Amino acid sequence: DKNVTRPFTVRVTRLICINIPYEETVVKECRVILRRNERSLIGVSVYAPKVYNFVRLQFRLHYKFTTFQPFMIDGEVEICAYLQRPTIDPLFNYVHGITKELFPSMVHPSPHGNKTYTEWTEFKDEYAPKSIPAGDYRMDVRLANQLNVTLFWVQAFGTVRRKGVLGSMLEW
């Protein structure tokens, strides 16, 4: 729902590429540019010299209680098979829709690779579920090949803040 105003704001605060360098890909850029009074700018650039007809996507959202704990969004899908025959699974459709808007040059039918994927994007409030608790979040996203060799693995950290005085006072 793109035209629905959310009762919260989402801000990406940090982006970390995990376990680089990778065996089969080269990460050229992996960062967030924080901008005052604007959404953070997310920059990712990955060179994949090989061609892949099988790419596994693993994703997990974490919410910070005292430490980060898995929260609500958790799954794994083989991207090439999914894009050829999308399922009716609402979680995969939700993640696919967000990924397609965030990284349009990266979401396409197989084969993947033999090119540099570069994307500069913003995470908009409407990408988040309609209702989520305020606090700190971490999203882990990992891409792997058929032999489970990591192609790209990122942790995105962000915060959710309620809008308005009443909403923020109720959280005390």
Disulfide bonds with the S-S distance in Angstrom:
Cys17-Cys30 2.10
